[in-house]
Structure formats: C-alpha cells, structure tokens
Amino acid sequence: MVLIILLAAPLLAALASLVVRKRIAILEMIAAVTAPIEFAAVVVIVTGVYRNGRSDLGSYLSADALGCVVLITIGLVGLTAAFYSIGYLREEVRKEIIGFSRVRQYWVLFHLFLMAMFFAVITVSPIMMWIAIEATTLSTAFLISFYNKASSMEAAWKYLIINSIGLLLGFFGTLLFLTPEQGSGLEKFVDWGALAESAGSMNPSLVKIAFIFVLIGYGTKVGLAPMHTWLPDAHSKAPSPISALLSGSLLNVAMMAILKFRIVADSSVAPSFTRNLMIYFGVVSIAIPAFIIITQKNYKRLFAYSSIEHMGIISLGFGFGGIGAFGALLHMIYHSMVKSVLFFAAGNLLLKYGSTKMLRVKGVLSVLPVTGVVLVMGFLAIAGMPPFGIFLTEFYILTAGVTAHLPIVIGVLFLLLLVFAGFLRHIVGMIYRSEGSGEEVGVNSPAVSPADLIGEAGYIEVTQPETSGESNYLTIVPPVILLILFITAGFYLPAPVKSLIDNAVAMING
C-alpha cells in the first residue's frame, strides 16, 4: 500500500497544482504537505525492506536494497528541494522575474518529475523503468527551459536530444536482454526476477553487446563521459532546486538502471567484462571534468562538472568491486546531499548577485553569511576533505583498486588533486574577493556592454549587492539541515542504512 502512496502523492499533487487559479500560496501548501508524505513513505519502505528483505505490491511494484539506497536520495533531496523551492520562487516572484503561471508550471512538473523517479525505482519491469526514466527527460526539459531565455532553450533542446538518443540506445540494449532464447516465451522476461533467472541460458556474446548499449544509453543519463555534454548546460540553466534534484537524485536513478542490468549480465558472462567497462567510463568521467573545473567561470557549471566527476568516482567503485562497491553506494548518498547543498547555495548567490559568473560574486561571507559558511563547508565536503564522509567513501573506492589497478588509482589521485586545486581557487575567490580586486566587471566598466548586464533568467547583474543578508529563511533552512545531516552521517551511519548498503553490495557483487 505504501508503494501506491509513494506514486499517488506526487501525481495527486501535480493534478491539484494544475487546477489552482491565481493563488501561489495554495501551490506552496500543496508542496509543503506532499513532500513530507513522500519522505515518510520512503522511510516506511526503507524500514520494511530492512526488516523483510524487500517490499512488494503484487507483481508490479517492488523495492529491494539497491532501490532503497536510491529512494533515500530521492526522498531526502525531494523534501529539502520542495521547501527550498517555496522560498526561491517567492524571491523570483518578488523580483518580477516570473509570474503565477510560471510558478504553477514549475510545481506541476516538479511533482511529475518526482513521481517518474519513484516509479523508475520501484517498478519490477525493465521496460516500465525505461519509460519512467524517459518521462523524467520530458518533465525536466520544460524545467530547464523554465525562463524562456535563448540559452535555456538551447540547453533544454540539447538535453532532450542527447538524452533521448542515449535512452534509445539503452532501450535497444534492454530489448536484447529481453530476447528469449531457443523459442521460449517472452512472458518469462517480464520482470527483473525472471530476467535474472534466465541469465544463465543467455547467449554471452549477445549479453555483452546488450550491456554495452545499456551502459552507453543509461550512462548518457548518468552523465558519464564522453556522453556528458548535456549535463553542464542543463544543470546551469535549470532553477537551482531542480539542479539539485538532477544531480542529487536523477543521476543515481540512471546509475541504478545500469547496475540492475549489470547484475543480470554478470550471471551470464565473466564479471570482469562489466567491471572493466565501468572502470574505463569512470576514469574518463573523472579526467575530463578535472581539467575543465580549473578554468571554469560559472559556479553552477562548476558544480555540474563536479557531478560528472563524482559519478565517475561511483562508476569506478562499482568497477573495482568489493569494498569499492560499498563505498560507491555510500558515495551516492553522500554526494546527493552535498551537491544539493551546493546548488541551494548557488541559488542564494544568484538571488543576491543576479549572476552565475564567479567574477561577479564577491565577499560572500559578508554579504550572505550563512550561505558563505554553507558554501565553504560544501566545498570541503565535495572535495573529499577529512573528516567528511566523502573522504571515507573515496578511500574505500581507491583502496579496492590498489591491488589490481594501482596505476589507475595513482592517476585518479592526481586528478582528484587537480579538482581540489580548481575548486579551491574558485571558492576562495568568491568568498574573499573584494570590490576592488581582480578584473573589474561592474556596470561602469567600459568592457561590459548593457546586454552583458542581463544575468541568468533575466536577473540584473550587480557588482555588489546593496544590502547584506539572506533572502528568506526557506532558502537557508533546507541547505543547513541537509548539511547537518550529511556531517552527522559521516560519523554515524544508521544501522538500517548500513544493512541496506551491505545487501545491495551483495546483489551487485553476486
């Protein structure tokens, strides 16, 4: 029953938001009521799987340990993003950047986006999972183009085309997995369980081809390089709470899809085949962002490239296997929390400075004291500094590869140092750069044309905000709470969560 509630709550919220007329407060109330219900449903499902091994609703919906790890990220990021969105949209309405119709569109798509992700995780059918992930593409495409700027529209089309092509390849791989052997009926391939049972009788060559298509197809949605080109544009142009959901939840859903097919493939071919592929894509996905981060000029794109890097680290962990898989699953949870915190902080910077260009952001600690602290803590956490949890998960992942893949581990350590150096340069600049330092980019600068003063989403860029202080408490409380939870989880991991990760690792590693 709770699985139905998990899907019904966002669907009913979307329908209710659609019929609201002229009152933003009602849209906010719907979101404020729905988000805790969804999170409570996730908690109940996770608890049930912890106690019973899985949670089923007939032959159609089911949650296992791997799915629960992803559900935790969706539920937690979805809850904080909902309340942050209320405060964020209030400020944009106050600044006359958007009106009621845009706010209503946002909430309808927001709820549908969450429902699609929930459904992708708990459906037992590979085909329905593909449909649900494709549905996330459609709903988020309109959110990426939310502000109707030329750059936003370009990012949305790029996102839609690249992801649709990628998912088409993933669908072809799915069909190859579903191909019945020796004339047996297709009905036995309806769900994941039947697919796993039939894996031993599959043609190994066909399975290898199928998994390559699945990895490239769903890997596009994950943002693995070199299929990552949509991600920086999409994450930087979407409203900040949507960027948090994209990085903190959606990428994990797509990674879960790859892992489910990997479990099937490893039962048919030598596990080294899938592991080597994930190691390759992991290394490439760490290497490309590492060099781009150093020269990045836009802080939302900076965080987007960081997401590519961290999905590469996660892929590397699953490729190494063993303790690396445990570290990768825990890294998924930690990364979703920290990256959401950073995108919430990015939203506050945009509301105050009217720009996503790092050179235009100065003296954050004095202008936005709470956001400044959150930004610094988020940077230290995402860079893998001790004692934060990401340091521990990266240690697990790299330790798993020392014996068999020492050159790769050494190379990745070098790349992680590059990422840290790039992040440090940019964050320190935004935090401590003073009004008169560095390149002048103010309104009176002769190098700046009037057109350049129009920032993201129609904001007017400012050299220095006229007033200091946060926008409102709803743009501060969610990231602060999420950051506190992340720090706490780094020192104390609840027994149910650790048990679920252990069971998920057993599923992945066979």
C-alpha positions as CSV (number, residue, x, y, z in Angstrom):
1,M,0.0,0.0,0.0
2,V,2.8,2.4,0.9
3,L,4.3,1.9,-2.6
4,I,1.0,3.2,-4.1
5,I,1.1,6.2,-1.7
6,L,4.6,7.0,-2.9
7,L,3.3,7.3,-6.5
8,A,-0.1,8.7,-5.7
9,A,1.1,11.6,-3.6
10,P,3.2,13.4,-6.3
11,L,0.6,12.5,-9.0
12,L,-2.3,14.0,-7.0
13,A,-0.1,17.0,-6.1
14,A,0.6,17.6,-9.8
15,L,-3.1,17.4,-10.7
16,A,-4.1,19.6,-7.8
17,S,-1.5,22.2,-8.7
18,L,-2.7,22.2,-12.3
19,V,-6.2,23.4,-11.4
20,V,-5.1,26.1,-8.9
21,R,-6.0,29.6,-10.1
22,K,-4.2,32.8,-9.2
23,R,-3.1,31.8,-5.7
24,I,0.6,30.9,-5.3
25,A,0.0,30.2,-1.6
26,I,-2.1,27.1,-2.4
27,L,0.6,25.8,-4.7
28,E,3.1,26.2,-1.8
29,M,0.7,24.5,0.6
30,I,0.3,21.5,-1.7
31,A,4.1,21.1,-2.0
32,A,4.6,21.6,1.8
33,V,2.1,18.8,2.5
34,T,3.1,16.4,-0.3
35,A,6.9,16.4,0.3
36,P,6.7,15.2,3.9
37,I,4.2,12.5,2.9
38,E,6.6,11.3,0.2
39,F,9.5,11.3,2.5
40,A,7.5,9.4,5.2
41,A,6.6,6.8,2.6
42,V,10.2,6.4,1.7
43,V,11.1,5.9,5.4
44,V,8.4,3.2,5.7
45,I,9.5,1.4,2.6
46,V,13.2,1.5,3.7
47,T,12.2,0.2,7.1
48,G,10.2,-2.6,5.6
49,V,13.0,-3.7,3.3
50,Y,15.4,-3.5,6.2
51,R,13.2,-5.9,8.2
52,N,11.9,-8.2,5.5
53,G,14.4,-8.0,2.7
54,R,12.1,-6.4,0.2
55,S,8.7,-4.6,-0.1
56,D,6.3,-5.9,-2.8
57,L,2.9,-4.9,-4.1
58,G,1.7,-7.8,-6.2
59,S,3.6,-8.5,-9.3
60,Y,4.0,-4.9,-10.4
61,L,5.8,-2.8,-7.8
62,S,8.7,-3.8,-5.6
63,A,11.6,-2.2,-3.6
64,D,14.8,-4.0,-2.8
65,A,18.0,-3.0,-1.0
66,L,19.5,-1.3,-4.1
67,G,16.3,0.5,-4.9
68,C,16.1,1.8,-1.3
69,V,19.5,3.4,-1.4
70,V,18.3,5.4,-4.4
71,L,14.9,6.1,-2.8
72,I,16.7,7.6,0.2
73,T,18.4,10.1,-2.1
74,I,15.2,11.0,-3.9
75,G,13.2,11.3,-0.7
76,L,15.7,13.4,1.1
77,V,16.6,15.7,-1.8
78,G,13.0,15.9,-2.8
79,L,11.9,17.0,0.6
80,T,14.5,19.8,1.0
81,A,14.1,20.9,-2.6
82,A,10.4,21.3,-2.2
83,F,10.7,23.7,0.8
84,Y,13.7,25.5,-0.7
85,S,11.7,25.9,-3.9
86,I,9.0,27.7,-2.0
87,G,11.4,30.4,-0.7
88,Y,13.3,30.5,-4.0
89,L,10.2,31.1,-6.2
90,R,8.9,33.7,-3.7
91,E,12.0,35.7,-4.3
92,E,11.8,35.4,-8.1
93,V,8.1,36.5,-8.0
94,R,9.0,39.4,-5.8
95,K,11.7,40.4,-8.3
96,E,9.1,40.1,-11.1
97,I,11.2,37.5,-12.9
98,I,8.3,35.0,-13.0
99,G,4.6,35.2,-12.5
100,F,1.8,32.9,-11.3
101,S,1.6,30.8,-14.5
102,R,5.3,30.0,-14.3
103,V,5.1,29.1,-10.7
104,R,2.2,26.7,-11.4
105,Q,4.1,25.2,-14.3
106,Y,7.1,24.7,-12.0
107,W,5.2,22.8,-9.3
108,V,3.2,20.6,-11.8
109,L,6.5,19.5,-13.4
110,F,8.3,19.2,-10.1
111,H,5.7,16.7,-8.8
112,L,5.7,14.7,-12.0
113,F,9.5,14.6,-12.0
114,L,9.5,13.1,-8.5
115,M,6.8,10.6,-9.4
116,A,8.7,9.4,-12.5
117,M,11.9,8.9,-10.4
118,F,10.0,7.0,-7.7
119,F,8.3,4.8,-10.4
120,A,11.6,4.0,-12.1
121,V,13.0,2.7,-8.8
122,I,10.1,0.5,-7.7
123,T,8.8,-0.9,-10.9
124,V,9.6,-4.6,-11.5
125,S,9.7,-4.2,-15.3
126,P,12.8,-3.1,-17.2
127,I,10.5,-1.7,-19.9
128,M,8.5,0.4,-17.4
129,M,11.7,1.6,-15.8
130,W,12.9,2.8,-19.2
131,I,9.5,4.6,-19.8
132,A,9.8,6.2,-16.3
133,I,13.3,7.5,-16.9
134,E,12.3,8.8,-20.3
135,A,9.4,10.6,-18.5
136,T,12.0,12.3,-16.3
137,T,13.6,13.6,-19.5
138,L,10.3,15.1,-20.8
139,S,9.4,16.8,-17.5
140,T,12.8,18.2,-16.7
141,A,13.3,19.5,-20.3
142,F,10.5,22.0,-19.6
143,L,12.1,22.9,-16.3
144,I,15.5,23.5,-17.9
145,S,13.8,25.9,-20.3
146,F,11.8,27.4,-17.5
147,Y,12.9,31.0,-18.0
148,N,12.5,31.0,-21.8
149,K,15.9,32.6,-22.4
150,A,17.7,31.6,-25.6
151,S,20.5,29.9,-23.7
152,S,17.9,28.0,-21.6
153,M,16.0,26.8,-24.6
154,E,19.3,25.7,-26.2
155,A,20.2,23.8,-23.1
156,A,16.8,22.1,-23.0
157,W,16.9,21.0,-26.6
158,K,20.4,19.7,-26.1
159,Y,19.3,17.8,-23.0
160,L,16.3,16.4,-24.8
161,I,18.0,15.3,-27.9
162,I,21.1,13.8,-26.4
163,N,19.3,12.0,-23.6
164,S,16.6,10.7,-26.0
165,I,19.2,9.3,-28.3
166,G,21.0,7.8,-25.3
167,L,17.9,6.2,-23.9
168,L,17.0,4.9,-27.3
169,L,20.3,3.0,-27.2
170,G,19.5,1.9,-23.7
171,F,16.1,0.7,-24.9
172,F,17.8,-1.3,-27.7
173,G,20.1,-2.9,-25.1
174,T,17.0,-3.7,-23.0
175,L,15.3,-5.4,-25.9
176,L,18.5,-7.5,-26.5
177,F,18.4,-8.6,-22.8
178,L,14.7,-9.5,-23.2
179,T,15.3,-11.6,-26.3
180,P,14.0,-15.1,-25.4
181,E,16.3,-18.0,-26.0
182,Q,15.5,-21.1,-28.0
183,G,12.0,-20.1,-28.8
184,S,10.9,-19.8,-25.2
185,G,8.1,-17.4,-24.4
186,L,8.7,-13.7,-23.8
187,E,6.5,-13.9,-20.7
188,K,9.3,-15.2,-18.6
189,F,11.3,-12.0,-19.2
190,V,8.6,-9.7,-17.8
191,D,10.4,-8.6,-14.6
192,W,13.8,-8.4,-13.1
193,G,13.5,-11.6,-11.2
194,A,12.6,-13.7,-14.3
195,L,15.4,-11.9,-16.2
196,A,18.0,-12.8,-13.6
197,E,16.8,-16.5,-13.5
198,S,17.2,-16.7,-17.3
199,A,20.6,-15.1,-17.4
200,G,22.5,-18.4,-17.3
201,S,20.9,-19.5,-20.5
202,M,21.5,-16.3,-22.5
203,N,24.0,-16.1,-25.3
204,P,27.1,-14.5,-23.7
205,S,28.0,-12.6,-26.9
206,L,24.5,-11.1,-27.1
207,V,24.7,-10.2,-23.4
208,K,28.0,-8.3,-23.9
209,I,26.5,-6.3,-26.8
210,A,23.3,-5.7,-24.8
211,F,25.2,-4.4,-21.8
212,I,27.4,-2.1,-23.9
213,F,24.2,-0.5,-25.3
214,V,22.7,-0.2,-21.8
215,L,25.9,1.3,-20.3
216,I,26.2,3.9,-23.1
217,G,22.4,4.6,-23.1
218,Y,21.8,4.9,-19.4
219,G,25.3,6.2,-19.0
220,T,24.3,9.2,-21.0
221,K,21.6,9.9,-18.4
222,V,24.2,9.4,-15.6
223,G,26.4,12.0,-17.2
224,L,29.3,9.6,-17.8
225,A,31.9,11.0,-20.2
226,P,32.1,11.2,-23.1
227,M,28.3,11.2,-23.2
228,H,28.2,14.1,-20.6
229,T,27.9,17.1,-22.9
230,W,24.3,17.9,-22.0
231,L,24.8,18.0,-18.2
232,P,26.7,21.3,-17.6
233,D,24.3,23.2,-19.8
234,A,21.2,21.6,-18.2
235,H,22.3,21.9,-14.6
236,S,23.4,25.5,-15.0
237,K,20.3,26.8,-16.8
238,A,17.6,25.0,-14.7
239,P,16.3,26.6,-11.5
240,S,18.7,25.8,-8.7
241,P,16.4,23.4,-6.8
242,I,15.9,21.4,-10.0
243,S,19.6,21.4,-10.5
244,A,19.8,19.8,-7.0
245,L,17.3,17.1,-8.0
246,L,19.1,16.4,-11.3
247,S,22.5,16.0,-9.6
248,G,21.3,14.6,-6.3
249,S,18.7,12.1,-7.5
250,L,18.2,11.6,-11.2
251,L,21.8,10.6,-11.9
252,N,21.5,8.0,-9.2
253,V,18.3,6.6,-10.7
254,A,20.1,6.1,-14.1
255,M,23.1,4.5,-12.3
256,M,20.7,2.1,-10.6
257,A,19.4,1.1,-14.0
258,I,22.9,0.2,-15.2
259,L,23.5,-1.8,-12.0
260,K,20.4,-3.8,-12.4
261,F,21.4,-4.9,-15.9
262,R,24.9,-5.5,-14.7
263,I,23.6,-8.0,-12.1
264,V,21.9,-9.9,-15.0
265,A,25.0,-9.6,-17.2
266,D,27.4,-10.9,-14.5
267,S,25.3,-14.1,-14.3
268,S,25.9,-14.8,-18.0
269,V,29.4,-13.5,-18.7
270,A,32.6,-13.1,-16.6
271,P,32.1,-10.2,-14.2
272,S,35.4,-8.7,-15.3
273,F,33.7,-7.6,-18.6
274,T,31.2,-5.3,-16.9
275,R,33.8,-4.2,-14.3
276,N,36.4,-3.2,-16.8
277,L,33.8,-1.1,-18.8
278,M,32.7,0.7,-15.6
279,I,36.3,1.4,-14.7
280,Y,37.0,2.8,-18.2
281,F,34.0,5.2,-18.1
282,G,34.8,6.1,-14.5
283,V,38.3,7.2,-15.3
284,V,37.3,9.2,-18.3
285,S,34.5,10.8,-16.3
286,I,36.9,11.9,-13.7
287,A,39.6,13.1,-16.1
288,I,37.6,15.3,-18.4
289,P,36.0,17.4,-15.6
290,A,39.2,17.6,-13.6
291,F,40.8,19.8,-16.3
292,I,37.7,21.8,-17.1
293,I,37.0,22.6,-13.5
294,I,40.3,24.5,-13.3
295,T,39.3,27.0,-16.0
296,Q,35.5,27.2,-15.2
297,K,34.0,30.7,-14.9
298,N,30.4,29.8,-14.0
299,Y,29.7,28.4,-10.5
300,K,26.7,26.4,-11.5
301,R,28.6,24.8,-14.3
302,L,31.4,24.2,-11.8
303,F,29.1,22.2,-9.6
304,A,27.7,20.4,-12.7
305,Y,31.2,19.2,-13.8
306,S,31.8,18.1,-10.2
307,S,28.7,15.9,-10.6
308,I,30.2,14.3,-13.7
309,E,33.4,13.7,-11.7
310,H,31.6,12.1,-8.8
311,M,29.5,9.9,-11.0
312,G,32.9,8.8,-12.4
313,I,34.1,8.0,-8.9
314,I,31.0,6.0,-8.3
315,S,31.4,4.1,-11.5
316,L,35.0,3.4,-10.6
317,G,33.9,2.0,-7.3
318,F,31.5,-0.4,-8.9
319,G,34.1,-1.4,-11.4
320,F,36.7,-2.2,-8.7
321,G,34.1,-4.2,-6.7
322,G,34.4,-5.4,-3.1
323,I,34.7,-2.6,-0.6
324,G,34.7,-0.3,-3.6
325,A,31.1,-1.1,-4.3
326,F,30.2,-0.4,-0.7
327,G,32.0,2.9,-1.0
328,A,30.3,3.7,-4.3
329,L,26.8,3.2,-2.8
330,L,27.5,5.2,0.2
331,H,29.1,7.9,-2.0
332,M,25.8,8.1,-3.9
333,I,24.1,9.1,-0.7
334,Y,26.7,11.5,0.4
335,H,27.1,13.1,-3.0
336,S,23.4,13.6,-3.4
337,M,23.3,15.5,-0.1
338,V,26.4,17.7,-0.5
339,K,25.7,18.5,-4.2
340,S,22.1,19.6,-3.3
341,V,23.6,21.8,-0.6
342,L,25.9,23.4,-3.1
343,F,23.1,24.0,-5.6
344,F,20.9,25.5,-2.9
345,A,23.8,27.8,-2.1
346,A,24.2,28.6,-5.8
347,G,20.5,29.6,-5.9
348,N,21.1,32.0,-3.0
349,L,24.1,33.5,-4.8
350,L,22.0,34.0,-7.9
351,L,19.2,35.7,-6.0
352,K,21.6,38.1,-4.4
353,Y,24.2,38.8,-7.2
354,G,22.0,38.2,-10.2
355,S,24.7,36.2,-12.0
356,T,26.3,32.8,-12.1
357,K,29.6,34.2,-13.2
358,M,32.2,33.7,-10.5
359,L,34.0,37.0,-11.2
360,R,30.8,38.9,-10.3
361,V,30.5,37.2,-6.9
362,K,32.5,38.9,-4.2
363,G,32.6,38.9,-0.5
364,V,30.1,36.2,0.0
365,L,30.8,35.8,3.8
366,S,29.9,39.4,4.4
367,V,27.0,39.6,2.0
368,L,25.5,36.2,2.7
369,P,27.0,35.0,6.0
370,V,25.0,31.7,6.3
371,T,25.3,30.9,2.6
372,G,29.0,31.7,2.7
373,V,29.6,29.2,5.5
374,V,27.4,26.6,3.8
375,L,29.4,27.1,0.5
376,V,32.8,26.7,2.3
377,M,31.6,23.6,4.1
378,G,30.1,22.2,0.9
379,F,33.3,22.8,-1.0
380,L,35.4,21.0,1.7
381,A,33.0,18.1,1.7
382,I,32.7,17.7,-2.1
383,A,36.4,17.9,-2.4
384,G,36.8,14.9,-0.2
385,M,38.5,16.6,2.8
386,P,38.5,14.7,6.1
387,P,36.6,14.3,8.3
388,F,33.7,14.5,5.9
389,G,32.1,11.3,4.7
390,I,33.1,11.6,1.0
391,F,36.8,11.3,2.2
392,L,35.9,7.9,3.6
393,T,34.0,6.7,0.6
394,E,36.8,7.8,-1.8
395,F,39.2,6.0,0.5
396,Y,37.1,2.8,0.2
397,I,36.9,3.1,-3.5
398,L,40.6,3.7,-4.2
399,T,41.6,1.0,-1.6
400,A,39.6,-1.5,-3.6
401,G,41.6,-0.9,-6.7
402,V,45.1,-0.7,-5.2
403,T,46.0,-4.4,-5.7
404,A,44.7,-4.9,-9.2
405,H,44.7,-1.4,-10.7
406,L,47.4,0.5,-8.9
407,P,48.3,2.8,-12.0
408,I,44.7,3.8,-12.3
409,V,44.5,4.6,-8.6
410,I,47.6,6.8,-8.8
411,G,46.2,8.6,-11.8
412,V,42.9,9.2,-10.1
413,L,44.6,10.6,-7.1
414,F,46.4,13.1,-9.3
415,L,43.1,14.0,-11.0
416,L,41.4,14.5,-7.6
417,L,44.2,16.9,-6.6
418,L,43.5,18.9,-9.7
419,V,39.8,19.1,-8.9
420,F,40.6,20.2,-5.3
421,A,43.0,22.9,-6.7
422,G,40.4,24.2,-9.1
423,F,37.6,24.3,-6.6
424,L,39.9,26.0,-4.0
425,R,40.8,28.7,-6.5
426,H,37.2,29.4,-7.4
427,I,35.6,29.2,-3.9
428,V,38.3,31.3,-2.2
429,G,37.8,33.9,-5.0
430,M,34.1,34.2,-4.4
431,I,34.4,34.2,-0.6
432,Y,37.3,36.7,-0.2
433,R,37.5,38.7,-3.4
434,S,36.9,42.3,-2.6
435,E,35.2,45.0,-4.6
436,G,38.4,46.5,-6.0
437,S,40.3,43.3,-6.6
438,G,40.9,41.4,-9.8
439,E,39.0,42.2,-13.0
440,E,36.5,45.0,-12.8
441,V,33.2,43.8,-14.1
442,G,30.8,46.4,-12.8
443,V,28.1,48.5,-14.5
444,N,30.6,51.3,-15.3
445,S,33.2,49.0,-16.8
446,P,33.9,50.0,-20.4
447,A,34.5,46.3,-21.2
448,V,30.9,45.5,-20.3
449,S,28.0,46.2,-22.7
450,P,24.4,46.7,-21.4
451,A,23.5,43.3,-22.8
452,D,26.1,41.7,-20.6
453,L,24.4,43.1,-17.5
454,I,21.4,40.8,-18.0
455,G,22.2,37.8,-15.9
456,E,20.6,34.4,-15.6
457,A,16.8,34.2,-16.0
458,G,16.5,38.0,-16.6
459,Y,18.3,39.0,-13.4
460,I,20.2,42.2,-13.4
461,E,23.8,41.6,-12.6
462,V,25.3,43.7,-9.8
463,T,28.8,44.4,-8.8
464,Q,28.0,44.5,-5.1
465,P,24.5,43.9,-3.6
466,E,23.0,47.0,-1.9
467,T,22.0,45.0,1.2
468,S,23.5,42.1,3.0
469,G,21.6,39.1,4.4
470,E,19.8,36.1,3.2
471,S,16.7,36.2,1.1
472,N,14.4,34.4,3.4
473,Y,14.5,31.5,5.9
474,L,13.2,29.0,3.4
475,T,16.3,29.4,1.3
476,I,18.5,28.9,4.3
477,V,16.9,26.2,6.5
478,P,16.9,23.4,3.9
479,P,20.6,23.5,2.9
480,V,21.6,24.0,6.6
481,I,19.6,20.9,7.7
482,L,20.9,18.9,4.8
483,L,24.5,19.8,5.6
484,I,24.0,18.9,9.3
485,L,22.5,15.5,8.2
486,F,25.5,14.9,5.9
487,I,28.0,15.8,8.6
488,T,26.2,13.5,11.1
489,A,26.0,10.7,8.6
490,G,29.8,10.9,8.1
491,F,30.3,10.0,11.8
492,Y,27.3,7.8,12.4
493,L,25.6,5.7,9.7
494,P,22.2,4.4,10.9
495,A,22.1,0.6,11.2
496,P,19.2,0.2,8.7
497,V,21.1,2.2,6.0
498,K,24.3,0.3,6.5
499,S,22.4,-3.0,6.3
500,L,20.7,-2.0,3.1
501,I,24.0,-0.9,1.6
502,D,25.5,-4.3,2.6
503,N,22.6,-6.2,1.0
504,A,22.9,-4.0,-2.1
505,V,26.6,-4.8,-2.4
506,A,25.8,-8.5,-2.1
507,M,23.4,-8.1,-5.0
508,I,25.9,-6.2,-7.2
509,N,28.9,-8.3,-6.4
510,G,27.0,-11.6,-6.7
